[in-house]
Amino acid sequence: MESPFKVDIVKGKVALITGGGSGIGFEITKEFGKHGASVAIMGRRKSVLDSAVLSLRSLGIQAIGFQGDVRNQEDATRVVDATFEHFGRIDILVNAAAGNFLVPAEDLSPNGFKTVMDIDTVGTFRMCHEALKLNCSNT
């Protein structure tokens, strides 16, 4: 399927994608790269990140992977800082990291619910907060 976007619509931009090593996050990462962006992906599993980066690079996409968990403040800070250090900027942040448990609502434990909220809500805030601090201080 051909993209409806200009081939170079994000040329020269840098995108940081959490959860960018697999699933929907990887597909988003690949599309940013195919449209000219350099990409940094963040994920918890090093083997998944390494495989995703190799796949992206094989497509001619400038890519780097950083292991980390959006639930961890130190990881969020480190990955945002490392992305900036590597590429010199961050223009786009996509919060694709997600937690889910495929069970009926009545079977979701309080701990499971907390995990989902920590990744999907708190993790999203944490990554935005770090990226905004960086971008506001470097403009």
C-alpha positions as CSV (number, residue, x, y, z in Angstrom):
1,M,0.0,0.0,0.0
2,E,1.4,3.4,-1.0
3,S,1.6,6.1,1.7
4,P,-0.7,9.1,1.3
5,F,2.1,11.3,2.7
6,K,5.0,13.0,0.8
7,V,8.0,10.8,0.8
8,D,10.2,13.3,2.6
9,I,7.5,14.9,4.9
10,V,9.6,14.4,8.0
11,K,13.0,14.6,6.4
12,G,15.6,15.9,8.9
13,K,13.3,15.3,11.9
14,V,14.1,13.1,14.8
15,A,11.4,10.9,16.3
16,L,11.6,9.0,19.6
17,I,9.1,6.2,19.8
18,T,8.4,4.3,23.0
19,G,7.4,0.7,22.3
20,G,8.9,1.2,18.9
21,G,10.5,-2.2,18.6
22,S,7.4,-4.3,18.0
23,G,3.8,-4.2,17.0
24,I,2.1,-1.0,16.2
25,G,5.0,1.0,17.6
26,F,7.4,-0.7,15.1
27,E,5.1,0.1,12.2
28,I,4.9,3.7,13.3
29,T,8.7,3.8,13.6
30,K,9.1,2.3,10.2
31,E,6.8,4.8,8.5
32,F,8.5,7.8,10.1
33,G,11.8,6.4,8.9
34,K,10.5,5.7,5.4
35,H,9.3,9.3,5.3
36,G,12.8,10.7,6.1
37,A,13.0,10.9,9.9
38,S,15.8,9.5,12.0
39,V,14.3,7.3,14.7
40,A,15.1,6.3,18.3
41,I,13.2,3.5,19.8
42,M,12.7,2.6,23.4
43,G,11.7,-0.7,24.8
44,R,12.2,-3.1,27.6
45,R,13.6,-6.1,25.7
46,K,17.1,-5.7,24.3
47,S,16.7,-8.5,21.8
48,V,13.6,-7.0,20.3
49,L,15.2,-3.6,20.1
50,D,18.3,-5.0,18.4
51,S,16.3,-6.9,15.9
52,A,14.1,-3.8,15.1
53,V,17.1,-1.5,14.7
54,L,18.7,-4.0,12.3
55,S,15.5,-4.3,10.3
56,L,15.1,-0.5,10.1
57,R,18.7,0.0,9.1
58,S,18.3,-2.6,6.4
59,L,15.6,-0.3,4.9
60,G,18.1,2.6,5.0
61,I,16.5,4.2,8.0
62,Q,18.8,5.9,10.5
63,A,17.9,4.2,13.7
64,I,19.1,3.6,17.3
65,G,17.5,1.6,20.2
66,F,17.6,2.3,23.9
67,Q,16.6,-0.2,26.5
68,G,14.3,1.2,29.1
69,D,10.9,1.1,30.8
70,V,8.6,4.1,30.7
71,R,7.6,3.3,34.3
72,N,11.1,4.1,35.5
73,Q,11.9,7.8,35.8
74,E,15.7,7.3,35.4
75,D,15.1,5.3,32.2
76,A,12.9,8.1,30.8
77,T,15.5,10.7,31.5
78,R,18.3,8.6,30.2
79,V,16.6,7.7,26.9
80,V,15.5,11.3,26.2
81,D,19.0,12.6,27.0
82,A,20.7,9.8,25.0
83,T,18.4,10.4,22.0
84,F,19.2,14.1,22.1
85,E,23.0,13.5,22.5
86,H,22.9,11.0,19.5
87,F,20.8,13.0,17.1
88,G,21.2,16.6,18.5
89,R,17.4,17.1,18.7
90,I,14.0,15.5,19.3
91,D,11.2,16.8,17.1
92,I,8.6,14.1,17.6
93,L,7.6,11.9,20.5
94,V,5.3,8.9,20.0
95,N,4.1,7.2,23.2
96,A,3.4,3.7,21.8
97,A,4.5,1.7,24.8
98,A,1.4,0.0,26.2
99,G,0.4,-2.5,28.8
100,N,-2.6,-4.7,28.5
101,F,-4.1,-7.8,29.8
102,L,-6.5,-9.6,27.5
103,V,-9.0,-10.6,30.1
104,P,-12.6,-9.7,30.9
105,A,-12.7,-6.6,33.1
106,E,-13.9,-8.6,36.2
107,D,-10.8,-10.8,35.9
108,L,-8.3,-7.9,35.8
109,S,-6.5,-7.7,39.1
110,P,-5.9,-4.4,40.9
111,N,-2.1,-5.0,40.3
112,G,-2.8,-5.6,36.6
113,F,-4.8,-2.4,36.4
114,K,-2.0,-0.5,38.1
115,T,0.5,-1.8,35.7
116,V,-1.6,-0.7,32.7
117,M,-2.0,2.8,34.2
118,D,1.7,3.0,35.1
119,I,2.7,2.3,31.5
120,D,-0.1,3.9,29.5
121,T,-0.8,7.0,31.6
122,V,2.1,7.7,33.9
123,G,4.7,6.5,31.4
124,T,3.2,8.8,28.7
125,F,3.3,11.8,31.1
126,R,6.9,10.9,32.2
127,M,8.2,10.8,28.6
128,C,6.4,14.0,27.6
129,H,7.6,15.7,30.7
130,E,11.2,14.7,30.0
131,A,11.1,15.6,26.3
132,L,9.4,19.0,27.0
133,K,12.0,19.9,29.6
134,L,14.8,19.1,27.1
135,N,13.2,21.0,24.2
136,C,12.2,24.0,26.3
137,S,15.8,24.4,27.6
138,N,17.3,24.0,24.1
139,T,15.2,26.4,22.0
